[in-house]
Amino acid sequence: MIDLSRLDLNAPEAPAERIEVPQPLQLATTRYQNWRESSGYLPVGVTVGRPRFVRYDFVAVPVLAPHELMKGRFAKIDNIEIERKIYRERLRVREAEILAALEELAHKYPEVPAALMCFEDVNGGLDCHRRWAAEWFGQRFGWDVPELPNPAGMAPARPKKPKPEEPPTLF
């Protein structure tokens, strides 16, 4: 977990300052449900836990997982702007570890592109930390990290259940 006590959640999000860092390996993003071995991409999980429904092996890169959004005081918040700021702070603080993890992947799997995976269907319009990471990689290092298209024949993600409205009160 990172220290978020100095992060001003009400301030506008500052863009990442650009530095030149060579991209250690080709990256893309996708969701666990969309990865296919035939894609040629190394499956890389960037979630806090292992999904129970995944029946294939993948490499985990926990430094890219949104730990602060899953545990502690920000768990279960429902504010995308704040979630994004918190996750981008994680990327900023853990930048050296993130780069080292990607370098390690490039060394272990030379010439193999990697697909950073989590759960949300961003092709269906959902926000997701893997896309925030991809965007940050582009701003910070100039890397292009596309979202892989949904495989043909994939059913769209089920819509989230609407939150029940609070009952009216007499006062």
N, C-alpha and C positions, 0 to 999 in steps of 0.2 A: 504494500500500500504506500502511496505517496502522501506527503504532507500537503493538504489543500487549504490550510489555515490562512495563507496569504493570497489565495486566489479570489479575486473579486468577481463573483458570479453575476453581478449586475452591470459590469463594464462591458462595452462592446468587445467582441472577439478580435484580438490582434492577429494579423497575418503572420505566418512563420517567416522569419528572416531567411533569405535565400543564401545557401552555401553550395559550392560544387562538391559533390561526392559521387564518384562513379557508382552506377547501379551494379551490385554484385551478381544479380541474376534477374532474369525476366520475371516479373510479377503480374498477377491478375488476381481478381477476387471472385468468389462465388459462394453459394450456400452449400452446406453439407449435402442436401438433397439433390443438388444439381451436378455434383462432381461425377465424372465418368472416367474410368481408366483410359478409355480411348482418346480422351482429351490431350494426353501427353503431359499433363501438368502434375507435379508432385502435390498431393493433398496436404495442406498445412492448416491445422486447427488453431484458431486464435480466440478460443473461448475459455472461460474459467473452468468449466467441467467438460467431461467427455459425453457427447450425446449418446443416449442408450440405443437409438435406432440405427446408428452407423455400424455397418457390418464389414467395413473395410479398414485397413490399417492407414493411419496418417501420422504425420510428424506434428507434434504440438510445439507452439512457440508462445509460452505463457506470458512473455513480456509484452506481447501485443493484445493480450486479453484485458477486458475492461473490469479489472478487479474492484476498483473503487465504486463502480456502478452496481456491483452485485453483492457487496458486503459493506457493513458499516453504515454510517449516517446517510449515505446517498442511495442505499439499496431501495428499490421500488419507487424512486421518484418518477414522476410522469411529466417531465419537462425536457423536450428534445434539446432546446438551446443550452440548458444547464448541463445536460448529459454530455453534449458535444464539447463544451468548454472543459469539463472535468477530464474527458478522455484525451483531448488535445494537450492538456497539461501533462497527462501521463506520457504522451509521446515526447513532449519537450524534455521532461525530466529524465526519461529513460532512453533518450536518443542513442547514447553510446552502446547500451545493452541491445537495443533494437538492431543497430548496425552490425554489432558483433554476431547476433543470432542469424541475421541474413547472410553474413559472410560465412558462417559455419555451414549453413544450408548449401551455399554455392560450392563450398569445399567438399562436402559430403556427396553432393549430387551435381557434379559438373555438367554443364550444358543442358540441365533439366529446368524448365520454367516451373515456378511454384504458384499454386492457387491458394490464397489466404481465405479461409472459410469460417463462416459462422452460420447463424440460423435464418436471418431475415431475408425476405424476398424483395430485394431492392429493385428488381425489374418490374415488380408489382407495385412500386411506390413507397415501400417502407424505408425508414431511415435506419442506418446501421453503422456500427463502429468500424467495420472493415472498409467501408467507403470513406469514412472520415480519415482513416489511416492512409488510404490511397490518395486522397486529396492533399493530405499533409505531405506525403512523399513528393507529390508534384510541386507544391509550394516551396518546401524546404530544400529539395535536392534536384528538382527538375525532372523527376522520373514520371513516366507514363505508366499507370497501373489501371488497366481497364477492368470492367466487370464482364465476366464471361456471359454469353447469352444463355437463356434457359434452354436445355436440351429439347429437341423436337418431341412432342408427345407428352411433355410434362404438364400436369394439371397446375393451375395457378394456386398459390397459397390460399388457405382458408382465411377468410376475413376474421379479424378479431371480434369477439363478442362486444357489443356496446355496453358501456358501464350503465348500471341501472340509475335512473334519476332518483334524487333524494325525494322522499315523500314531502308533500307540503305540510307546513306546521300551522298551528293555530295562532302562534305569536309572532 
